[in-house]
Amino acid sequence: PYLRARLLLRTVEFDPNVRTMDTEFLTDMMDFNDKIELCEGPETLDILRITNEEAIGELYAQFEMLFIQDDYKQPPKHLPKLSFLLQTRERIEVQNEAIIRTSD
C-alpha cells in the first residue's frame, strides 16, 4: 500500500517526498522509539507492535478512502507518517531479535 500510494500520487503530479510532518507526531514517534529501545521483555514489545500495526492499518484505511474519493491533496501529508511507522516496524523486529538472543 505504501508504494501504491506513492505511485498514485506521482500520477497526479504530487510529490510524495514532501516532508510536512507535524511536531507532535515526531515527538510521539521519538517517545515510542525510546520505549522500543528500552523494552526488555517480549510481552511489552508485543504491546508496542500491536500499537504500531494499528496505526499503520489506520493510515492504510485513510489512503484507501481518500483515493476512492479522488482526493490527492491529503495523502502526501500522511505518507511520511506511514514511512515512519514502517521504519518503526523494522525497529521492533530488531529489538525482538535482540531480546531473543539475550534470553538464550
RAZIHU-V655905 format. One record per residue. RES is the residue in one letter. SS is DSSP state (helix for helix, strand for strand, loop for the rest). NEAR is the number of other ideal C-beta (glycine too) atoms within 12 Angstrom. D_CENTER is the distance of its C-alpha to the mean C-alpha in Angstrom with 1 decimal. Layout:
RES:SS:NEAR:D_CENTER, RES:SS:NEAR:D_CENTER
This chain:
P:loop:25:11.8, Y:helix:25:9.7, L:helix:15:13.1, R:helix:18:15.1, A:helix:32:13.6, R:helix:26:14.4, L:helix:18:17.8, L:helix:25:18.6, L:helix:30:18.0, R:helix:18:20.2, T:helix:15:22.9, V:loop:19:23.4, E:loop:11:23.4, F:loop:25:20.2, D:loop:16:18.7, P:loop:29:14.9, N:loop:13:15.0, V:loop:17:16.0, R:loop:16:14.2, T:loop:20:14.8, M:loop:21:12.6, D:loop:15:14.2, T:helix:10:15.3, E:helix:11:14.6, F:helix:24:10.8, L:helix:17:11.3, T:helix:14:13.8, D:helix:21:11.8, M:helix:28:9.2, M:helix:18:12.4, D:helix:17:14.0, F:helix:28:11.4, N:helix:25:11.5, D:helix:16:15.3, K:helix:23:15.4, I:helix:31:14.0, E:helix:20:16.6, L:helix:16:19.3, C:loop:25:18.8, E:loop:16:22.0, G:loop:17:22.0, P:helix:19:20.4, E:helix:13:20.7, T:helix:20:18.6, L:helix:30:16.0, D:helix:18:15.9, I:helix:18:15.4, L:helix:32:12.3, R:helix:28:11.1, I:helix:16:12.0, T:helix:24:10.4, N:helix:33:6.9, E:helix:20:7.9, E:helix:16:9.5, A:helix:26:6.8, I:helix:28:5.3, G:helix:18:9.1, E:helix:19:9.9, L:helix:30:8.2, Y:helix:25:9.9, A:helix:17:12.9, Q:helix:24:13.0, F:helix:33:13.0, E:helix:19:15.7, M:helix:16:17.7, L:helix:26:17.7, F:helix:25:18.7, I:helix:13:21.4, Q:loop:13:22.6, D:loop:13:22.8, D:loop:20:20.8, Y:loop:26:19.5, K:loop:17:19.4, Q:loop:21:16.3, P:helix:38:13.7, P:helix:29:13.8, K:helix:25:12.8, H:helix:38:9.5, L:helix:36:8.8, P:helix:28:8.1, K:helix:34:5.6, L:helix:35:3.8, S:helix:27:5.1, F:helix:29:4.4, L:helix:33:1.5, L:helix:26:4.1, Q:helix:21:6.5, T:helix:33:6.3, R:helix:29:7.2, E:helix:19:9.9, R:helix:27:11.0, I:helix:32:11.6, E:helix:20:13.6, V:helix:19:15.5, Q:helix:31:16.4, N:helix:25:17.5, E:helix:16:19.7, A:helix:21:21.2, I:helix:25:22.0, I:helix:14:23.7, R:helix:10:25.7, T:helix:13:26.9, S:helix:12:27.9, D:loop:7:30.1
